[in-house]
Amino acid sequence: MAVVELSIVPIGVESTSLSSYVAQAIRMLRASPLQFELTAMGTIITGDLDEILKTIREMHESFFAAGLKRVITQIKIDDRRDKVGSAEQKVKSVLGKLNQG
């Protein structure tokens, strides 16, 4: 199972607000089987890497379908194969170590 951090930024839009574009992308995630967490600076997606990458591609392309001419998509992938992990588990691990010292 992979944990992916995603940020999609449309370039050349009229407003400085991007929330309507973020909402467009999140609607696509809601329609997918993937687990996700929306944060202030990006979205964390957990699930099968192939399904995540397929969904990210669809999200990226949806911005062009909406008439945009340029989109920057940043992807950070943590693909651990020795055990099942999650975004929550990663945070708990760090907090646990903080509480030890």
Backbone hydrogen bonds in HBPLUS format (Angstrom, degrees):
<---DONOR---> <-ACCEPTOR-->    atom                        ^
c    i                          cat <-CA-CA->   ^        H-A-AA   ^      H-
h    n   atom  resd res      DA  || num        DHA   H-A  angle D-A-AA Bond
n    s   type  num  typ     dist DA aas  dist angle  dist       angle   num
A0002-ALA N   A0047-GLY O   2.89 MM  45  5.52 168.6  1.90 157.2 155.2     1
A0047-GLY N   A0002-ALA O   3.08 MM  45  5.52 156.2  2.14 149.7 156.0     2
A0003-VAL N   A0078-ASP O   2.93 MM  75  5.15 161.8  1.97 144.5 150.4     3
A0078-ASP N   A0003-VAL O   2.82 MM  75  5.15 156.5  1.87 155.6 163.2     4
A0004-VAL N   A0045-ILE O   2.77 MM  41  5.08 166.8  1.79 155.9 160.4     5
A0045-ILE N   A0004-VAL O   2.71 MM  41  5.08 163.0  1.74 153.2 158.9     6
A0005-GLU N   A0076-LYS O   2.80 MM  71  5.04 158.9  1.85 147.7 154.5     7
A0076-LYS N   A0005-GLU O   2.90 MM  71  5.04 155.3  1.96 148.6 154.4     8
A0006-LEU N   A0043-THR O   2.76 MM  37  5.17 161.6  1.79 155.0 161.5     9
A0043-THR N   A0006-LEU O   2.87 MM  37  5.17 158.3  1.91 149.1 156.3    10
A0007-SER N   A0074-GLN O   3.01 MM  67  5.18 149.7  2.10 150.1 153.3    11
A0074-GLN N   A0007-SER O   2.78 MM  67  5.18 165.9  1.80 158.1 162.2    12
A0009-VAL N   A0072-ILE O   2.72 MM  63  5.10 167.8  1.73 154.7 159.2    13
A0072-ILE N   A0009-VAL O   2.87 MM  63  5.10 170.7  1.88 148.4 150.9    14
A0011-ILE N   A0070-ARG O   2.98 MM  59  5.32 172.0  1.99 146.3 143.8    15
A0021-TYR N   A0018-LEU O   3.00 MM   3  5.41 127.2  2.28 109.9 123.3    16
A0022-VAL N   A0018-LEU O   3.02 MM   4  6.34 154.6  2.08 152.5 160.7    17
A0023-ALA N   A0019-SER O   2.89 MM   4  6.05 160.9  1.92 148.0 153.0    18
A0024-GLN N   A0020-SER O   3.11 MM   4  6.27 148.6  2.22 133.9 141.9    19
A0025-ALA N   A0021-TYR O   3.13 MM   4  6.45 155.6  2.19 146.2 151.4    20
A0026-ILE N   A0022-VAL O   2.88 MM   4  6.15 158.8  1.93 155.5 162.0    21
A0027-ARG N   A0023-ALA O   2.97 MM   4  6.14 150.6  2.06 148.9 155.5    22
A0028-MET N   A0025-ALA O   3.09 MM   3  5.29 124.6  2.42  98.8 112.3    23
A0029-LEU N   A0025-ALA O   3.19 MM   4  6.63 148.6  2.29 143.0 151.8    24
A0030-ARG N   A0026-ILE O   2.86 MM   4  6.14 158.1  1.90 154.8 160.5    25
A0031-ALA N   A0027-ARG O   3.20 MM   4  6.44 139.8  2.37 137.5 147.0    26
A0032-SER N   A0029-LEU O   2.98 MM   3  5.08 154.0  2.05 105.2 113.6    27
A0035-GLN N   A0046-THR O   3.22 MM  11  5.20 159.1  2.27 162.9 159.0    28
A0046-THR N   A0035-GLN O   2.83 MM  11  5.20 166.1  1.84 146.5 149.6    29
A0037-GLU N   A0044-ILE O   2.75 MM   7  5.10 145.3  1.87 145.7 156.4    30
A0044-ILE N   A0037-GLU O   2.88 MM   7  5.10 166.0  1.90 148.7 151.0    31
A0039-THR N   A0042-GLY O   2.77 MM   3  5.30 157.4  1.82 166.5 169.0    32
A0052-ILE N   A0048-ASP O   2.89 MM   4  6.16 156.7  1.95 156.1 163.9    33
A0053-LEU N   A0049-LEU O   2.89 MM   4  6.09 170.2  1.90 158.6 159.9    34
A0054-LYS N   A0050-ASP O   3.01 MM   4  6.14 155.7  2.07 144.1 151.1    35
A0055-THR N   A0051-GLU O   2.98 MM   4  6.12 161.0  2.01 146.3 151.3    36
A0056-ILE N   A0052-ILE O   2.84 MM   4  6.08 159.1  1.88 154.5 160.9    37
A0057-ARG N   A0053-LEU O   3.00 MM   4  6.14 159.6  2.04 144.9 150.0    38
A0058-GLU N   A0054-LYS O   3.09 MM   4  6.40 156.0  2.15 145.4 151.7    39
A0059-MET N   A0055-THR O   2.87 MM   4  6.15 155.9  1.93 151.0 158.0    40
A0060-HIS N   A0056-ILE O   2.82 MM   4  6.02 166.9  1.84 157.0 160.2    41
A0061-GLU N   A0057-ARG O   2.91 MM   4  6.08 166.9  1.92 151.9 155.4    42
A0062-SER N   A0058-GLU O   2.97 MM   4  6.06 138.6  2.14 138.9 149.7    43
A0062-SER N   A0059-MET O   3.19 MM   3  5.15 125.7  2.50  92.9 106.9    44
A0063-PHE N   A0060-HIS O   3.31 MM   3  5.84 145.8  2.44 108.9 116.6    45
A0064-PHE N   A0061-GLU O   3.07 MM   3  5.30 123.2  2.41 101.7 115.4    46
A0065-ALA N   A0061-GLU O   3.01 MM   4  6.35 156.3  2.07 151.2 158.6    47
A0066-ALA N   A0062-SER O   3.03 MM   4  6.19 128.2  2.31 132.7 145.2    48
A0068-LEU N   A0063-PHE O   3.19 MM   5  5.86 156.7  2.25 153.9 148.3    49
A0067-GLY N   A0064-PHE O   2.89 MM   3  5.17 160.3  1.93 111.3 115.8    50
A0090-LYS N   A0086-SER O   3.10 MM   4  6.37 153.1  2.17 146.8 153.3    51
A0091-VAL N   A0087-ALA O   3.20 MM   4  6.52 156.5  2.26 148.5 153.7    52
A0092-LYS N   A0088-GLU O   2.92 MM   4  6.17 166.6  1.94 155.1 159.0    53
A0093-SER N   A0089-GLN O   2.97 MM   4  6.09 152.7  2.05 146.0 152.8    54
A0094-VAL N   A0090-LYS O   3.34 MM   4  6.62 159.2  2.38 143.6 147.6    55
A0095-LEU N   A0091-VAL O   2.95 MM   4  6.22 169.9  1.96 159.7 162.7    56
A0096-GLY N   A0092-LYS O   2.84 MM   4  5.91 153.5  1.91 146.5 153.8    57
A0097-LYS N   A0093-SER O   3.17 MM   4  6.42 151.7  2.25 142.3 148.9    58
A0098-LEU N   A0094-VAL O   2.98 MM   4  6.30 148.0  2.08 148.2 157.7    59
A0099-ASN N   A0095-LEU O   3.02 MM   4  6.23 152.2  2.10 147.6 154.3    60
A0100-GLN N   A0097-LYS O   3.29 MM   3  5.11 140.0  2.46  91.7 102.6    61
